[in-house]
């Protein structure tokens, strides 16, 4: 048995009130075992609450501990109230039973003193959740012996956790004696797996802005920690650490300076002086010093052999070289770097679509769609929070004139359901937003990425959803409820149905989860941003819909652009003809 008999009895008593209605039982089983329909039908849904709960828990406890834990976690995830706290003791027992032979890792934590509060909490939580020896310097680093101890623990570690806060890559990082820089450099040199913990979504700067010995850390992604998403990020970290350890990187060999080249003590002293000035807020004197040190750094780096010299005898003409790996322009990564994961572009080639009549179309109409890129997933809460944190609701330049009027009139400062926990989970689609807010998000993202980002036109959306085959549903011509989030109690993570209901071009959740805003005006067909509009096109169906017709790739519907409801979100496109 997965649990002791007494705990099973207590668990049955705890869960019985939850299963008082047949519809709720069905929804919870579908939520927990969406990929295992046989298990969903192992119990009789028409029994009394006590009999149903007893049959379900006894079956799972005796046959499938992993399934029992999945059930409890599903209840914790979807039900409001204190279910997380009530079920957590049973979840912890099951977790220990399922992973008794979990290896004991050695982890090294690198951080700035100013991120002490976050780091201390993180380490305390990790020690209760993962079988690991965790080394963190919570005391002085002035002692020479202690310096040796730090480097020894780093070299013996299996993985380095780097806390990236607003202070991690400040001016101190250019001081060769800076401890964070030394720890990063040593970890890179030894080929240690480095997991970035992006506190409030912060990442290392571009490699060009970093010293040579740690440039390999520049521009990397990591696991984002926000206050309201802390627990979800911690779970992701715990899952990722073993994967990082199993796939260590190659040791990093930075460009070596010419013989005799070194950073003089005077420059190191100037760096320390700059740090002191900034800490005291004396920017009048700090700015000239910063400019001088930056110019000095550039002159030094120009003297370094940044690329190894090639032997002319073995050199091959570049035109004949074919590595088999297509080169990716730097701009192609900009949006993903800004928004964080999960994000990926799906390429949609040019081709025809056939739009059904309705609204501005008096009859079925064929359109030719140019090639473009569409986001693989709807925009998530964590990604939309970047827009909020960028003061997106306070910048008129990102809004249409009517959108800004609405935002002032209704005092919008965040999506309507932003403060309701069940709708605001990091990897769930953002909901409660109007068409105007989605457009403002696109304008902001265009500005910060240098790419032209927009909502899809309805023709683009349909092309991405049905593919060249003109499928009735993203996966084919027969509706299969298990392939999408439909007829449920709410939204699901945007990756939940990945691999099950993908479109022919790889887009996920084009059917179900949330309706998605399109650029097109439903009544006029106008695709400009400033046209007066009583209704914009929405596509795809949502979690609340039941009938198969709502999920057809050709289904066209409208919604007033100022509405923000719990079943509508959006995804973005990048038009090839607009890109720089």
C-alpha positions, -999 to 999 in steps of 0.1 A, spaced: 0 0 0 12 36 -7 1 49 27 -5 33 61 -41 21 66 -49 48 91 -36 75 68 -58 61 40 -89 62 62 -81 99 71 -75 107 34 -109 92 24 -126 113 51 -108 145 39 -117 139 2 -153 127 5 -169 161 7 -150 171 -24 -167 144 -45 -203 152 -36 -213 158 -73 -209 135 -103 -198 164 -125 -170 174 -101 -158 138 -99 -156 136 -136 -138 169 -140 -112 161 -113 -105 127 -129 -101 142 -163 -78 169 -148 -56 144 -130 -55 116 -156 -60 134 -189 -35 111 -205 -49 79 -191 -85 74 -200 -86 38 -188 -78 50 -153 -106 75 -155 -131 47 -159 -119 24 -131 -145 37 -107 -182 41 -108 -191 78 -110 -227 72 -99 -220 59 -64 -226 78 -32 -197 103 -23 -183 80 4 -184 49 -17 -169 66 -47 -141 81 -27 -133 49 -9 -133 29 -42 -110 54 -59 -85 59 -30 -83 22 -22 -77 13 -58 -50 39 -63 -33 32 -29 -31 -5 -37 -21 -3 -73 -6 30 -84 12 54 -59 22 78 -87 -15 81 -98 -26 87 -62 -1 115 -59 -12 129 -93 -48 129 -80 -39 148 -48 -18 173 -67 -46 179 -92 -69 187 -63 -43 211 -48 -39 227 -82 -75 233 -91 -95 236 -59 -97 268 -39 -94 270 -1 -69 252 21 -66 220 0 -28 225 -5 -22 225 32 -46 197 39 -32 173 13 5 182 15 14 156 43 0 128 21 18 142 -10 51 143 9 47 107 21 40 96 -15 70 116 -28 93 99 -4 79 65 -13 83 71 -50 119 82 -48 136 64 -19 168 60 -39 171 96 -50 208 104 -53 224 129 -29 237 159 -48 263 185 -38 250 220 -47 269 253 -45 249 285 -42 264 318 -55 247 350 -46 251 387 -37 247 398 -1 218 421 -11 197 391 -22 202 374 12 164 373 20 154 355 -12 185 332 -11 180 322 25 144 312 19 153 293 -12 180 273 4 158 265 34 131 252 11 155 232 -10 168 214 20 134 201 28 125 191 -8 157 176 -23 183 151 -11 214 173 -14 243 188 5 239 226 -1 269 249 4 262 286 8 284 312 24 262 328 51 292 343 69 323 364 63 346 358 33 375 379 46 395 349 59 421 333 37 411 299 50 375 306 43 385 316 7 400 281 2 369 265 17 346 283 -8 367 273 -38 370 237 -26 332 233 -21 327 248 -56 351 223 -72 335 194 -54 299 204 -63 277 187 -88 259 218 -98 261 256 -92 230 276 -85 235 313 -94 210 337 -79 206 365 -105 193 397 -88 194 433 -98 229 435 -81 245 404 -95 260 419 -126 265 455 -113 298 473 -117 315 449 -92 314 422 -118 343 440 -136 365 438 -106 388 408 -109 386 402 -72 348 402 -71 337 370 -54 306 364 -76 328 368 -107 354 344 -94 327 318 -86 312 321 -120 345 320 -137 357 289 -118 324 271 -124 327 278 -162 363 268 -163 355 235 -146 325 227 -168 301 227 -138 264 228 -147 251 263 -138 214 269 -132 204 305 -132 177 315 -106 162 346 -122 149 366 -92 120 386 -105 129 377 -141 164 391 -142 191 376 -164 228 381 -171 235 409 -197 247 403 -232 282 387 -234 296 419 -248 289 436 -215 308 411 -194 344 404 -186 361 379 -209 365 352 -183 327 350 -176 313 359 -210 299 323 -214 273 331 -188 259 361 -208 225 360 -224 215 326 -207 180 318 -196 170 304 -163 142 296 -139 122 327 -130 112 334 -94 84 359 -88 67 362 -54 33 348 -65 50 321 -86 76 310 -61 63 276 -54 58 267 -90 94 279 -98 108 259 -69 91 227 -83 106 234 -117 140 239 -101 138 206 -82 129 188 -115 157 205 -135 186 200 -112 191 162 -119 188 170 -157 215 197 -155 238 174 -135 233 146 -161 242 169 -190 272 190 -179 286 216 -203 321 215 -217 347 235 -198 349 271 -209 383 284 -220 382 322 -222 405 341 -245 439 343 -229 456 377 -226 491 382 -241 520 373 -218 526 398 -191 492 414 -195 473 420 -163 448 443 -147 468 467 -126 460 474 -90 451 510 -99 422 498 -121 410 475 -94 411 503 -69 391 525 -93 364 498 -96 361 496 -58 359 535 -57 331 533 -83 311 508 -63 314 530 -32 302 561 -50 272 542 -64 263 528 -30 263 563 -16 243 577 -45 271 600 -56 264 596 -93 279 630 -102 314 617 -95 306 581 -104 296 588 -141 329 601 -153 347 573 -136 324 547 -151 330 561 -186 368 561 -181 367 524 -169 345 514 -198 368 530 -223 398 513 -206 380 479 -207 374 483 -245 410 491 -252 422 461 -232 398 438 -250 408 451 -284 444 439 -275 432 403 -267 431 375 -292 394 369 -291 395 343 -319 421 316 -322 444 320 -353 438 295 -381 465 276 -398 464 288 -434 474 253 -446 442 238 -431 419 267 -438 389 259 -459 369 284 -481 340 296 -461 317 292 -490 322 254 -490 317 250 -453 284 233 -443 279 223 -407 244 211 -413 231 235 -387 212 265 -399 224 298 -385 198 317 -365 198 355 -366 202 372 -332 169 389 -336 151 355 -338 160 350 -301 150 384 -288 114 378 -280 121 345 -263 148 362 -242 124 389 -231 94 368 -223 111 337 -210 99 301 -213 77 286 -225 81 304 -258 90 294 -293 81 306 -328 64 282 -353 70 289 -390 39 291 -411 45 290 -449 24 310 -473 -8 294 -485 -46 296 -489 -73 295 -463 -111 294 -467 -130 317 -443 -166 308 -435 -193 334 -441 -205 356 -412 -199 391 -401 -182 411 -429 -182 379 -451 -215 373 -470 -202 341 -484 -173 316 -479 -141 334 -490 -107 322 -500 -76 342 -489 -39 338 -496 -18 342 -465 19 353 -467 45 334 -446 48 344 -410 57 331 -375 32 324 -348 39 318 -311 37 282 -302 17 289 -270 -7 315 -258 9 343 -238 11 332 -202 6 351 -169 44 352 -162 50 367 -197 23 393 -194 37 403 -160 68 416 -179 45 441 -196 30 452 -162 64 455 -146 75 477 -176 47 502 -166 27 490 -196 -5 504 -182 11 539 -178 26 544 -212 1 559 -237 24 553 -267 17 515 -265 -21 519 -266 -45 527 -293 -64 560 -288 -96 542 -279 -77 517 -258 -61 544 -237 -95 561 -233 -109 528 -220 -79 522 -197 -84 557 -181 -122 554 -179 -121 520 -162 -89 525 -143 -72 494 -157 -39 487 -141 -38 449 -146 -60 422 -161 -94 419 -145 -87 385 -129 -51 391 -120 -56 389 -82 -76 356 -84 -51 328 -78 -69 301 -98 -65 323 -130 -30 337 -123 -6 308 -123 27 314 -141 24 290 -171 -14 294 -175 -27 316 -203 -34 352 -192 -71 359 -191 -93 388 -181 -77 411 -207 -94 431 -234 -83 433 -271 -69 467 -263 -45 453 -236 -34 426 -260 -25 452 -286 -7 473 -261 14 442 -251 23 437 -287 34 474 -291 55 471 -260 71 439 -271 78 454 -305 96 483 -290 118 463 -266 126 435 -290 131 455 -322 107 432 -340 73 439 -353 49 419 -331 11 418 -336 -20 399 -330 -27 374 -358 -53 383 -384 -81 357 -385 -67 344 -418 -33 339 -402 -48 323 -372 -68 298 -393 -38 290 -415 -17 282 -384 -44 261 -368 -55 239 -398 -23 236 -418 -20 227 -455 -44 199 -449 -73 223 -440 -81 201 -410 -114 207 -392 -95 205 -359 -57 211 -354 -50 173 -353 -75 161 -379 -111 160 -389 -126 142 -359 -131 160 -326 -113 143 -297 -120 160 -263 -89 144 -247 -67 165 -271 -76 198 -256 -90 216 -226 -127 217 -231 -158 215 -208 -137 218 -177 -135 241 -146 -108 265 -158 -76 271 -178 -47 247 -178 -9 252 -184 -2 261 -220 20 231 -223 -5 206 -208 -17 194 -242 15 197 -261 20 167 -283 -17 158 -282 -35 186 -300 -7 204 -319 -15 220 -352 3 207 -384 28 236 -379 34 228 -342 13 254 -325 -2 243 -292 -36 251 -277 -51 264 -310 -81 244 -299 -95 249 -264 -81 264 -231 -89 300 -241 -105 318 -270 -78 340 -287 -81 376 -298 -74 383 -335 -66 416 -352 -96 415 -376 -128 435 -370 -157 409 -372 -182 433 -388 -160 453 -413 -130 431 -418 -108 461 -410 -73 451 -397 -61 485 -387 -57 493 -350 -75 526 -348 -107 517 -367 -139 521 -346 -150 486 -336 -179 469 -320 -165 435 -322 -131 418 -329 -127 383 -341 -120 355 -315 -109 320 -325 -103 286 -310 -129 278 -284 -121 276 -247 -123 255 -215 -159 265 -209 -172 252 -243 -187 217 -247 -199 212 -283 -174 202 -310 -185 230 -333 -169 256 -310 -135 241 -316 -135 239 -354 -105 257 -370 -129 276 -392 -152 287 -364 -156 325 -364 -170 345 -335 -168 380 -322 -164 398 -289 -165 434 -279 -129 446 -277 -132 462 -242 -143 430 -225 -119 410 -204 -133 376 -194 -120 344 -179 -121 324 -212 -103 347 -236 -65 352 -240 -42 358 -270 -10 347 -288 13 368 -310 27 367 -345 58 380 -362 53 389 -399 83 381 -421 77 410 -443 79 434 -414 111 421 -397 142 442 -399 
